[in-house]
Amino acid sequence: MEKEEKMERKKVTPVDIQAMKKQGKRISMLTAYDYPMALLEDRAGIDIILVGDSLAMTVLGHENTLPVTMDEMLHHTKAVARGAKHCLILGDMPFMSYNTSEREAIYNAGRFMKEAGADAVKLEGGVGVKEIVRAIVRGGIPVMGHIGLTPQTISMLGGFKVQGKDAQAAQKIIDDALALEEPGPLGPS
C-alpha cells in the first residue's frame, strides 16, 4: 500500500476569500458553536465557519437571537477558534453590539479578533450600517454583511418572514448589498 502524502492546508484569510470570489470559485461556509463541530468542519475543508448569533436559539434555548450577549458570543467563538485551525472564523456581532456608535462597533469587533480569535466579523443590515462597516474596516477589521432576513430586526419585520417578495422589497435587498460592497466586506476590495 502506497503512503499517501497529505498536502498541508493553509489558513484561509479574508484575502483568500476575496480572491476566490473574483475567480468565481465556490466558497463553503457552515455554522459551528463549539470545539468538536469546528474540528469536524475544519477537517472537512470548509472555507468559513460562522459562529452565529443563532446560538441564542439553537444552543441557549431563547426564542430569538436578541438575548445573546457579547460575552456569550466571545465564549463560543473562542471554542470554535480552538477547533478550526484552517477555516476563516467569522464572529457574528450580536444585537446592540454595533448599532449604538462607531466607537462601540469598532471596540466590539476588535474583541472578536483579540479575545476570541475571529478572523472577521459579520453584522446585519445594509444601507443603514454602511458607515459602521466603513469604520470597522478602517479599524483594520474585515467585515461580512448580512442582508435580507435579518433576525436582529424581527420586531420590525413582524417575525421570521421571507424578504424581497415584491419588486420594491427586492430592490431594497440589492441596494443593501451594493451599500455594503463599497466599504469592502471582508476588508478593502
Order of alpha helices (4+ residues) and beta strands (2+ residues): alpha-beta-alpha-beta-alpha-alpha-beta-alpha-beta-alpha-beta-alpha-alpha
